[in-house]
Amino acid sequence: MKKGTFVLILTMVLTLVLSACSSNKEANIESKVPPKEMADQMLKQVEQPSLSEMEPSLVQKLYHLDPALLEDYTIRTPLMNVKTNEIAILKVKNKDDISKVEAAVKQRATDVQKQFETYLPDQYENAKNYKLITKGNYVFFVISDRADKLVTIFNSFFEQK
């Protein structure tokens, strides 16, 4: 009986130690600036075709996403329908909804790809090479031939707390 009690206590102690040591560092990541300002700074540093802010009424329709899940966001889409370049920075209210937001963004990427599949082959390839990055409660979606540079700039907006 003593051996069983010892194993039980040892298991409880190890569980407490491991849970205390493992902290969710992703949840502690916070942005230095709001999404709109992030996008403005990105577009100053990396040349992109003319992009305009998406109207709030179109978020649900084009992104398959309930804006109520978001604390703050900016979505920039091309002014003319001959480019696939797009930037979306979405701050999710509840970390439990991040997977829903990521799924919605992936659906948006698929929609853009289908739109250009038989229309403009170079833009179709651009849309297929989109980037989706999650950092803390932020989801960053970008379609661009300079996506890697935009991801680097996006990452620079965050600090570990």
C-alpha positions in Angstrom: 0.0 0.0 0.0 2.9 2.4 0.8 4.3 1.9 -2.7 0.9 2.8 -4.3 0.6 5.9 -2.2 4.1 6.9 -3.0 3.5 6.5 -6.8 0.2 8.5 -6.5 2.0 11.4 -4.6 4.9 11.3 -7.1 2.5 11.5 -10.0 0.7 14.5 -8.5 3.9 16.3 -7.7 5.2 15.8 -11.3 1.9 16.9 -12.7 2.1 20.1 -10.7 5.7 20.8 -11.6 5.1 20.2 -15.3 2.0 22.3 -15.4 3.7 25.2 -13.6 6.7 25.0 -16.0 4.6 24.9 -19.2 3.2 28.3 -19.9 1.4 29.3 -23.0 3.8 31.8 -24.4 1.7 32.3 -27.6 -1.2 33.7 -25.5 1.2 36.3 -24.0 2.2 37.7 -27.3 0.8 41.2 -27.9 1.0 43.7 -30.7 2.6 47.1 -30.3 0.2 48.6 -32.8 -3.4 48.0 -33.9 -4.1 46.0 -37.1 -4.9 49.0 -39.3 -1.7 50.7 -38.4 0.2 47.5 -39.0 -1.1 47.3 -42.5 -0.4 50.9 -43.2 3.2 50.5 -42.1 3.6 47.3 -44.2 2.3 49.0 -47.3 4.7 51.9 -46.8 7.6 49.4 -46.7 6.6 46.9 -49.3 5.1 48.1 -52.6 1.8 46.5 -53.5 -0.9 47.2 -56.0 -3.5 49.6 -54.8 -5.5 48.1 -52.0 -8.5 49.4 -50.3 -10.1 48.7 -46.9 -12.8 46.1 -47.1 -16.2 47.4 -46.1 -17.4 45.7 -42.8 -20.6 44.6 -44.6 -18.5 42.4 -46.9 -16.4 40.6 -44.2 -19.2 38.0 -43.6 -19.8 37.5 -47.3 -16.2 37.3 -48.6 -14.4 35.9 -45.6 -17.2 33.6 -44.3 -16.4 35.1 -41.0 -18.6 36.6 -38.3 -17.0 40.0 -37.4 -18.3 39.5 -33.8 -15.5 37.0 -33.3 -13.0 39.8 -33.9 -11.8 42.5 -31.4 -10.1 44.5 -34.2 -9.2 43.9 -37.8 -8.2 45.3 -41.2 -8.7 43.7 -44.5 -7.1 45.2 -47.7 -8.2 44.0 -51.1 -7.3 45.1 -54.6 -9.0 48.1 -56.1 -9.2 46.3 -59.4 -10.1 42.7 -59.9 -7.0 41.9 -61.9 -4.7 41.3 -58.9 -4.9 38.7 -56.1 -2.9 40.7 -53.6 -4.6 40.9 -50.2 -3.7 41.6 -46.6 -5.9 40.7 -43.6 -4.9 41.2 -40.0 -7.5 39.9 -37.6 -7.3 40.2 -33.8 -9.5 37.4 -32.4 -11.4 38.2 -29.2 -11.3 34.7 -27.8 -8.3 32.4 -28.4 -10.8 29.5 -28.7 -12.1 31.0 -31.9 -8.7 31.1 -33.7 -9.3 27.8 -35.5 -12.7 29.1 -36.8 -11.0 32.3 -38.1 -8.2 30.3 -39.7 -10.7 28.0 -41.4 -12.6 31.1 -42.7 -9.3 32.6 -44.0 -8.4 29.3 -45.8 -11.8 29.3 -47.4 -11.2 32.9 -48.6 -7.8 31.8 -50.1 -9.7 28.9 -51.9 -12.3 31.4 -53.2 -9.6 33.7 -54.6 -7.8 30.8 -56.2 -11.0 29.6 -57.9 -11.7 33.1 -59.1 -8.4 33.3 -60.9 -7.9 29.7 -61.9 -8.9 30.2 -65.5 -8.6 34.0 -65.6 -5.0 35.1 -65.0 -2.5 32.2 -64.5 0.1 34.4 -62.8 -2.4 35.7 -60.3 -3.7 32.1 -59.7 -0.1 31.1 -58.8 0.2 34.1 -56.5 -3.0 33.1 -54.7 -1.9 29.5 -54.3 1.2 30.8 -52.4 -0.6 32.7 -49.7 0.7 32.9 -46.1 -1.4 32.3 -43.0 0.4 33.2 -39.7 -1.1 33.0 -36.2 0.7 34.9 -33.4 -1.1 35.0 -30.1 -4.7 36.1 -30.8 -3.7 37.6 -34.2 -4.2 35.9 -37.6 -2.3 37.3 -40.5 -3.3 36.4 -44.1 -1.4 37.7 -47.1 -1.5 37.0 -50.8 1.5 38.7 -52.4 4.6 37.9 -54.5 6.4 39.6 -51.6 4.6 37.7 -48.8 7.8 36.6 -47.0 8.8 40.3 -46.6 5.3 41.2 -45.3 5.4 38.3 -42.8 8.8 39.5 -41.5 7.3 43.0 -40.9 4.2 41.5 -39.3 6.4 39.5 -36.9 8.2 42.7 -35.9 5.0 44.2 -34.5 5.0 41.7 -31.6 6.8 41.5 -28.3 6.9 38.6 -25.8 5.3 39.6 -22.4 
